């Protein structure tokens, strides 16, 4: 949300997107940690690479997610998948 607000406030033309480094998937978290620690990016929501530890949704987000979830109906197929109990031949 903070990057969205900044883009609206300062205009898209005042932002750039740069690829800092290409790396393998195996090194991704290690390299992300290095860049977060050294560059201390202002618009990074999560401060620890590969983790959402310490992140909390604001009250407005919690209310929106709650209202969207109320009354949600799942198919039997979806419920079985969520429970990890796929029993029907079609689902297998």
N, C-alpha and C positions, 0 to 999 in steps of 0.2 A: 504494500500500500504506500509506503514512503517513496519508493521510486516512481510510482504512478503520480503521486501528488507533485513530486519534483519535476517530472516531465511536463505536467500541465503548467506549473508555475514558471519554470525557466525555459520552456519550449524544447522540443525534440532536437532542434538544430544545435543546442548547446551541450549535447551528450554524444559520446562515441562509444562504440563497442569494439574492443580490441581483443584479439586472441593472444594471450600471453605466452602460451606454450602448448605444443601438441605432446601428448604422452599416452602411454598404454593404460588400459583400465586398471591394471595392477598397481600402477603408481598414482592414480588419480587422486585419492584421498590424501596421500602424502604431499603431493604437489599443491593441492588446494590448501592444505594446512599451512604450507610454507608461504603462499601468497597472502592468505588471510593474516597470518602473524606479522609479515613484513610490510604489507601495504595498508593494512587496517582499513579496508574499504568501508566507506560511509553507508552505503546502501545495502550491505549484506545483512539479511535478517538473522541468519544463524552465525554465531561467532566461532563455532567448533566445526571443522570440516567433517562431513559425513555423518553428522549427528543433529538431531533437533532438540537436544538437551537444553533446557533453559528457555525454550520458546513457549509462549503462552498466547492463545488467541485472545483478542480483546472481547469485551462483553457484547458488542454489536455482532461480531463474527459468531460467537457462541449462540446468540439468539437466532441468527439467520440459519445456522446449521440445525438448530433444534426445530425451528418451524418447518424447514424442508424435510426433516426426518419424520415428523409427526404425520401419521396417516399413510406412510409409505407401505406399499404392499409388495411383497416379494413372491415370485413364482416358486413352486415346489422345487424346480430345478436349481434356482438360485440359492434357496435355503439349504439344500443338500450340499451344494458346492461350498457355501460359507462354513458349514459345519464339518466339511471334509469327509462326508459320508456319502460318497457317490455310489448309489446302489443300482440304478437302472442301467440297462444295457446301452441305451441311447447316450446317456451321459458319459459312459466309459469310452 
